Amino acid sequence: MKKINICIAGLGNVGTALIQSIEENNILFKKKHSLEINILGISANQKNKKRNFNIDKYRWFDNPLDMASLNGCDIIVELIGQEKGISYDLIKLSLNNNKHVVTGNKALISQHGKDLFLLAEKNKLALTFEAAVAGGIPIIKLIKDDISLNKIIKISGILNGTTNYILSKMDEDNLSFDEVLNIAKEKGFTSDHESKLDIGGYDAAHKLTILSTLCYGTSLDFSNNYIQGISNIKIEDINFSKKLGYSIKLISESFINDNEISNFTSPKLINKNNPLANVGDALNAINIESDHLDNLFVEGQGAGGKPTASSVLSDIFYISQNTKFNNLGFEVEKLIKFEKYPLKKIINRYYLRIMTDDKPGVLSTITNLFTETGISVEKILQLPESAKSNSPIPILITTHKIQREILTDVINTLEDHEFVKEKITILPIHDD
């Protein structure tokens, strides 16, 4: 029987679910793997907060840093979630005190992880983070271990459950963005503070930064990301996308081209035949393309206490079974700093919604301008039946592949015309 002693800092949904799981399943752990997980200490902001387990069974630490020097502790589990601050201090102190670390802190890893991974590598310790990306989906292990000898060409997917819930709910129930955001807050999917990271696309971009490092050996550099959130997505675009055979999803994707890294998180139209289009609720999904695998598609619960606690347990088990640790799949000093892929090089298909006066000559003016500037139109729809009398009507256009820079110049020219009544909506179409 192997006994591993852990301390847990942070008792939110994940920390609570972790403790409950250990309490409920320790007999299973012993029977299945001859492993006992023993909780030596716990810490959180408020000791007197009502919790779903009995805190009196465990040694309480007002200061989580004190756990980093606790004799007999093998693993510190950091679930506080600060981008730096005490989360960073706890991980650094733990590694300096010869303790392994398990964390779910994607913001910290993506923005400040390099020094911590160097320290872990120097001290031959584990710094594991399965819980930082895609909740209960074992995507870190899959990339780092299971397909580590594949050359990964591209990774893309839905990495934020809150935004996926909002866009799916708008689609299913014909509700506005603000209406669904309030529902998401009521259900606990997000909060006023978290929603800025979720809705703005930053949470997904943090995760994409980590995945890019695992896939390509690129340095942990959050500044490589282009980020656009979903706050400007209107129910009209959700409904018009349906007419065209698409869903709208917040997609994060990464690839290397000519020693430049393209890390993009933005809302995109996804063809209904693509599995990503049918990922509903608060689920996450990731697609990997490699030299051996055309499409490796994984889907599952990307957030929540129990799914994320499952990933923490996976890391604890991994540490208990190993004595050597390759935390990123690459030596930290061998990580490569790629240049950021320039926006002007981005080539994509696009969806446009142009709200115009309902009068003769408008459509021909638009199509002539597109022809003159070399933009190839794939499909164009004019929908006067959807407009009220004397109201602007939508013209929907999907383009063939075009440089965004060229398209932007044309859009700016169009918006100077009096017949265009509001800012033109531009959304990229995901390459199937």
Disulfide bonds with the S-S distance in Angstrom:
none
